[in-house]
Amino acid sequence: MNRGLIGALCLSVTFALLAGCGGSQQVGQRPPQLQGDAASTPLPGGAVSHRASRPLARYSQRRHGLLYVGATYSTNTIDIFPLTGPNQQEVGSITNGIDAPWGLSVDSNKSLYVANAGNHTVTVYPNGSATPSMTYSLAGAALYALADSEGHVFVSGWNRHHRGHVIEYNAGQNRVIAHQRLGSETDGMAEDTQGNLYVAYRARGTYGSSSIAEFEPGLKKRRLLGMTIDEPQGLLVDRAGNIIVVESVNDRIDVFPPGATTPSVTVTISGIGHLAELAMKNGETTLWVSSEGGYVYSMPYPLTSSTVPTEYEEISAESDGIAVTP
C-alpha cells in the first residue's frame, strides 16, 4: 500500500483499524463463520469447489477467459472484461461483499478470491457467481489471498497493530491453522512449482529496504531472499522460477532469476498512477499489470529490455487488484 494512500485510508471509518487504532485482539480469535450457501467439495488434488449461488448479470463463459479489475475506493466493485483483446466492453460486475478490494486472484477452479481491505475479509466467488460462497474473516486488513492446489488459502495483510502477517486456512473453513509475522505489511503472494510460498513485504519503519520472503509448505522455514525492493506489491513466480515483482513507488516491474538479488530485467510504466498488481495466464505469454489510476497494461512475456507495455483496459475509478482466469 503506497504511502500516498495511507492518509486517505485513515480518513475512512472503515479503515480506522488499519492505522493501528484498535485494541489488542489477536489474529485468529474470531469464531468460524461459514456462509450458509457455501459448499466445499474436495476435488482431485485437494482443491475446493464452491457452489455458485447466483449468476452474474450479463455474464457469459468465454473461450479466451476473463479479466477481473478491482475498483478500490469509489465504487467497491469488481469489473469483469473478456480476455479477447484490449478495450473490451464490460461483461459483468460484482458488488456483493466487496469493501475496498485490494488483491485479486483466481484458483484452478476459476473461483475468484477478493481481499477486502475495508471489512477485513476475503470473499470467494465461484465462476459465474456474483455472490460469495465463502468468507474468511481477519483481525486486520486483507491485502491479498491465494488458494493452492492442496486445499489451503493464504492471506496477506497487516493486523491492527500495523504488523505484517501471512495467515493460512484450510479451504472452506474460517479458522486460522498457521500464521507468520513479517515486516509492517505483506502484500502480493505466489507459489512455485514445488509449493513454496513467496510473499512481498515492507520492512518495519523503513521504506526502500523491503523484500520477499519464501516459506516452505505450511508456512514453515521462512527464508528472506535478500533483494532490496521499494514498496513491493504485485508478485508472480513463473515456471522457470523467475520472480516477477512490482516496485509500486518506482512504477516498475522487476524480474529476478532464481537465487538473484538484482533484477535481470526492469520495465517502467510511468504516468498512470502507481503500479499495483500482476496477473498472468498459465500459458505465460502475456503479463498484465494494474495501476492505482485505474489502468490495466499488458505486455508480452518473458520480459526483455525492449518490452513495450500497452494499455489494455481502463476503469473510471481508483483500482489495485487484477486477476485473469487460468
C-alpha positions in Angstrom: 0.0 0.0 0.0 1.6 3.2 -1.1 2.5 6.0 1.3 0.3 8.5 -0.5 -2.8 6.3 0.1 -2.3 5.6 3.7 -3.5 9.1 4.8 -6.6 8.7 2.6 -7.5 5.4 4.0 -7.3 6.7 7.6 -10.0 9.3 6.7 -12.5 6.5 6.4 -14.1 5.0 9.5 -13.9 1.6 7.7 -10.1 2.0 7.7 -9.6 3.2 11.3 -8.4 -0.2 12.4 -5.8 -0.3 9.6 -3.9 2.5 11.2 -3.4 0.6 14.5 -6.2 2.4 16.3 -7.8 -0.8 17.7 -7.4 -2.9 20.8 -5.3 -6.0 21.4 -7.4 -8.7 19.7 -5.0 -11.3 18.2 -5.2 -12.9 14.8 -7.4 -16.0 14.7 -9.7 -15.1 17.7 -12.8 -14.6 15.6 -15.1 -17.7 15.6 -15.5 -19.6 12.3 -18.4 -18.3 10.1 -19.1 -20.4 7.0 -21.8 -18.8 4.9 -24.9 -20.8 4.6 -24.8 -21.2 0.8 -21.2 -22.4 0.8 -20.3 -25.9 -0.4 -16.8 -27.2 -0.1 -16.4 -30.3 -2.2 -12.9 -31.8 -2.3 -11.6 -32.4 -5.9 -8.6 -34.4 -7.0 -5.5 -32.9 -5.5 -7.4 -31.4 -2.6 -8.7 -28.4 -4.4 -12.1 -27.0 -3.4 -15.1 -26.1 -5.5 -17.6 -23.6 -4.2 -21.2 -23.8 -5.4 -22.4 -20.7 -7.3 -25.4 -19.1 -5.6 -26.4 -16.5 -8.3 -25.2 -16.0 -11.9 -23.7 -12.6 -12.8 -25.8 -10.2 -14.9 -24.6 -10.1 -18.5 -22.0 -12.8 -17.7 -21.1 -15.4 -20.3 -18.5 -18.1 -20.5 -15.8 -17.1 -23.0 -13.2 -19.3 -24.6 -10.5 -16.7 -24.1 -11.1 -16.2 -20.3 -11.9 -13.2 -18.2 -10.1 -10.2 -16.7 -11.2 -9.0 -13.2 -10.3 -5.4 -12.1 -11.0 -4.1 -8.6 -12.4 -0.6 -8.1 -11.0 0.1 -4.7 -12.4 3.2 -3.2 -15.2 5.0 -5.0 -17.4 2.1 -6.2 -16.4 -1.1 -4.3 -16.8 -3.1 -7.4 -15.1 -5.9 -9.3 -15.4 -5.1 -13.0 -15.2 -8.1 -15.4 -13.9 -8.0 -19.0 -13.4 -10.7 -21.7 -9.8 -11.5 -22.5 -10.4 -11.1 -26.2 -8.2 -8.1 -26.7 -7.8 -4.5 -25.4 -10.6 -2.0 -24.6 -13.4 -4.6 -24.5 -16.9 -3.8 -23.1 -17.5 -4.9 -19.5 -19.5 -8.2 -19.3 -20.3 -8.2 -15.6 -19.5 -6.9 -12.2 -19.5 -8.0 -8.5 -20.5 -5.8 -5.6 -21.9 -8.3 -3.0 -19.4 -8.5 -0.1 -16.9 -6.1 -1.7 -15.4 -3.4 0.5 -12.2 -1.6 -0.7 -10.9 -4.6 -2.7 -7.2 -4.8 -2.9 -5.6 -8.0 -4.2 -7.5 -10.4 -6.5 -6.6 -14.0 -7.6 -8.3 -16.9 -9.3 -7.7 -20.5 -8.3 -7.5 -23.6 -10.6 -11.3 -24.0 -10.5 -11.7 -20.4 -11.7 -13.1 -19.2 -8.4 -12.3 -15.5 -7.7 -10.7 -14.6 -4.3 -11.1 -10.9 -3.3 -9.0 -9.5 -0.4 -11.2 -6.7 1.1 -9.1 -4.2 3.0 -12.2 -2.3 4.2 -14.1 -5.0 6.1 -11.1 -7.3 6.8 -12.4 -10.3 4.9 -11.6 -12.5 1.9 -14.6 -13.3 -0.2 -14.8 -16.2 -2.7 -16.9 -16.1 -5.8 -17.4 -19.3 -7.8 -17.0 -19.0 -11.6 -20.1 -17.2 -12.9 -21.4 -16.1 -9.5 -21.7 -12.6 -8.0 -22.5 -13.9 -4.5 -19.7 -15.1 -2.2 -19.8 -18.8 -1.3 -17.3 -18.4 1.4 -16.0 -15.6 3.6 -12.7 -15.6 5.6 -12.5 -13.1 8.5 -9.4 -11.4 9.8 -8.4 -9.2 12.7 -6.8 -6.7 10.3 -6.5 -5.6 6.7 -6.6 -8.3 3.9 -4.4 -7.3 1.0 -4.0 -10.5 -1.0 -5.4 -14.0 -0.9 -4.1 -17.1 -2.7 -5.6 -20.7 -2.9 -3.1 -23.5 -3.6 -3.8 -26.9 -5.2 -3.6 -28.7 -1.8 -6.7 -27.2 -0.3 -5.2 -24.2 1.6 -5.8 -20.5 1.4 -3.2 -17.9 2.3 -4.0 -14.3 3.2 -1.5 -11.4 3.5 -2.0 -8.0 5.0 -1.5 -6.3 8.3 -3.1 -6.5 11.8 -4.4 -3.7 13.8 -1.0 -3.1 15.4 0.4 -2.4 11.9 2.4 -5.6 11.8 2.5 -7.6 8.6 1.4 -11.2 8.6 0.6 -14.2 6.5 -2.3 -16.4 7.5 -3.2 -19.9 6.4 -6.6 -21.5 6.4 -8.0 -24.9 5.3 -10.1 -24.0 2.2 -13.8 -23.7 3.2 -13.0 -23.2 7.0 -12.8 -19.8 8.6 -10.2 -21.0 11.2 -6.5 -20.0 11.1 -4.2 -23.0 11.1 -0.9 -21.2 10.8 0.4 -17.7 10.7 3.7 -15.8 10.4 4.6 -12.2 11.2 6.6 -10.4 8.6 7.6 -6.7 8.5 4.9 -3.9 8.7 2.8 -5.0 5.7 2.6 -8.0 3.4 1.1 -7.9 0.0 1.5 -10.0 -3.2 2.0 -13.7 -2.9 2.8 -16.5 -5.3 3.7 -20.2 -5.2 6.4 -22.0 -7.2 6.1 -25.5 -8.8 7.3 -27.1 -5.5 4.6 -25.5 -3.4 6.9 -22.9 -1.7 5.1 -19.6 -0.9 6.7 -16.3 -1.8 5.5 -13.1 0.0 6.3 -9.5 -0.8 6.7 -7.5 2.5 7.5 -4.0 3.7 10.2 -3.7 6.4 9.1 -2.2 9.6 9.6 1.6 9.8 11.9 1.7 6.7 10.7 2.3 3.2 13.1 1.2 0.5 14.5 -1.8 2.5 11.7 -4.2 1.8 12.0 -7.6 0.1 10.5 -11.0 -0.5 10.3 -14.0 1.9 10.0 -17.7 1.0 8.1 -20.3 3.1 8.0 -24.0 2.7 4.5 -25.6 2.7 2.7 -25.0 6.0 4.4 -21.5 6.4 7.5 -23.3 7.7 11.2 -22.4 7.4 11.0 -18.7 6.5 13.9 -17.5 4.3 14.4 -13.8 3.4 15.7 -13.7 -0.2 17.9 -10.6 0.2 16.8 -8.4 -2.7 16.1 -4.7 -1.8 12.7 -3.6 -3.3 11.0 -0.3 -2.7 7.4 -0.9 -1.7 6.8 -4.3 -3.4 3.2 -5.1 -4.3 2.2 -7.5 -7.1 4.2 -10.8 -7.2 4.4 -13.8 -9.5 6.7 -16.8 -9.9 6.9 -18.3 -13.4 7.5 -22.0 -14.2 11.3 -21.4 -14.5 11.4 -19.9 -11.0 11.8 -16.3 -12.0 10.3 -13.9 -9.5 8.3 -11.0 -11.1 7.5 -8.2 -8.7 6.1 -4.6 -8.8 8.0 -1.8 -7.1 5.0 0.4 -6.7 6.7 3.5 -5.6 9.1 3.4 -8.6 6.4 2.4 -11.1 8.4 -0.5 -12.4 8.3 -4.3 -12.8 11.5 -6.3 -11.9 12.4 -9.9 -12.9 14.7 -11.7 -10.5 16.2 -15.0 -11.8 16.3 -17.9 -9.3 18.8 -17.0 -6.5 19.5 -13.5 -7.8 19.3 -10.4 -5.6 19.4 -7.9 -8.5 16.9 -7.9 -11.4 17.9 -9.2 -14.8 15.1 -7.1 -16.5 13.3 -3.9 -15.4 10.2 -2.4 -17.2 9.0 1.0 -16.1 5.5 2.4 -16.8 5.0 6.0 -15.8 2.1 8.4 -15.8 -0.8 6.0 -15.0 -0.6 6.1 -11.2 1.4 3.8 -9.1 1.7 0.2 -10.5 -0.1 -2.3 -8.2 -0.8 -6.0 -9.0 0.2 -8.5 -11.6 -1.6 -11.3 -13.5 -0.7 -14.0 -16.0 -2.4 -17.0 -17.5 -1.0 -20.5 -17.3 0.5 -20.2 -20.8 2.8 -17.4 -19.5 2.8 -15.5 -22.8 1.2 -12.2 -21.6 1.7 -10.2 -18.4 -0.9 -7.8 -17.1 -0.3 -5.0 -14.5 -2.8 -2.7 -12.8 -2.3 0.8 -11.6 -3.9 2.9 -8.9 -5.0 5.3 -11.6 -7.5 2.7 -13.0 -5.4 1.4 -15.9 -4.5 -2.1 -16.9 -1.5 -2.6 -19.2 -0.4 -5.7 -20.9 3.0 -6.8 -22.4 4.4 -10.0 -23.9 6.2 -12.4 -21.6 9.0 -13.1 -21.0 10.0 -9.5 -20.5 13.1 -8.1 -22.2 14.9 -4.7 -22.2 12.9 -3.8 -25.3 9.4 -4.7 -23.9 6.8 -2.1 -24.7 3.7 -2.2 -22.4 0.4 -1.1 -24.0 -2.9 -0.1 -22.5 -5.4 -3.0 -22.2 -8.3 -1.6 -20.1 -9.3 1.5 -18.1 -11.9 1.9 -15.4 -13.3 5.1 -14.1 -12.2 4.6 -10.5 -9.1 4.1 -8.4 -8.0 0.5 -8.6 -5.5 -2.0 -7.4 -6.2 -5.7 -7.9 -6.4 -7.6 -11.1 -6.7 -11.3 -11.9 -7.2 -13.5 -15.0 -8.8 -16.9 -15.4 -6.1 -19.6 -15.8 
